[in-house]
């Protein structure tokens, strides 16, 4: 499960705690969250595979670099927050 998705749904369960106390409602909520996360990840995989098979090797190299660059920039932002 995506950590951001987990935090979002944790906030929802905190706000809706009374409604989700019943075993069936809580189980349905957790099942729905897991299925939604799984479907989202599968959609990303399918779109990535489709795009990867259709773009040129040069474009694939640049998108690869851009993606890793964004991840590295985000890691640096987290590691060294601005004052």
GIFENMO-V791186 format. One record per backbone hydrogen bond with DSSP energy under -1.0 kcal/mol. NH is the residue of the N-H (numbers start at 0). CO is the residue of the C=O. E is the energy in kcal/mol with one decimal. If there is no record, write none. Layout:
BEGIN
nh | co | e
NH | CO | E
NH | CO | E
END
This chain:
BEGIN
nh | co | e
5 | 1 | -2.5
6 | 2 | -2.4
7 | 3 | -2.4
8 | 4 | -2.6
9 | 5 | -1.9
10 | 6 | -2.2
11 | 7 | -1.9
12 | 8 | -2.4
13 | 9 | -1.9
14 | 10 | -2.1
15 | 11 | -2.2
19 | 15 | -1.5
25 | 21 | -2.5
26 | 22 | -2.4
27 | 23 | -2.4
28 | 24 | -2.2
29 | 25 | -2.6
30 | 26 | -2.5
31 | 27 | -2.5
32 | 28 | -2.5
33 | 29 | -2.4
34 | 30 | -2.6
35 | 31 | -2.6
36 | 32 | -2.4
37 | 33 | -2.4
38 | 34 | -2.8
39 | 35 | -2.2
40 | 36 | -2.4
41 | 37 | -2.4
42 | 38 | -2.2
43 | 39 | -2.2
44 | 40 | -2.2
45 | 41 | -2.5
46 | 42 | -2.6
47 | 43 | -2.4
48 | 44 | -2.5
49 | 45 | -2.4
50 | 46 | -2.7
51 | 47 | -2.8
52 | 48 | -1.6
54 | 50 | -1.7
59 | 55 | -2.5
60 | 56 | -2.2
61 | 57 | -2.0
62 | 58 | -2.5
63 | 59 | -2.2
64 | 60 | -2.3
65 | 61 | -2.6
66 | 62 | -2.5
67 | 63 | -2.4
68 | 64 | -2.5
69 | 65 | -2.4
70 | 66 | -2.1
71 | 67 | -2.5
72 | 68 | -2.6
73 | 69 | -2.4
74 | 70 | -2.3
75 | 71 | -2.3
76 | 72 | -2.2
77 | 73 | -2.2
78 | 74 | -2.7
79 | 75 | -2.8
END
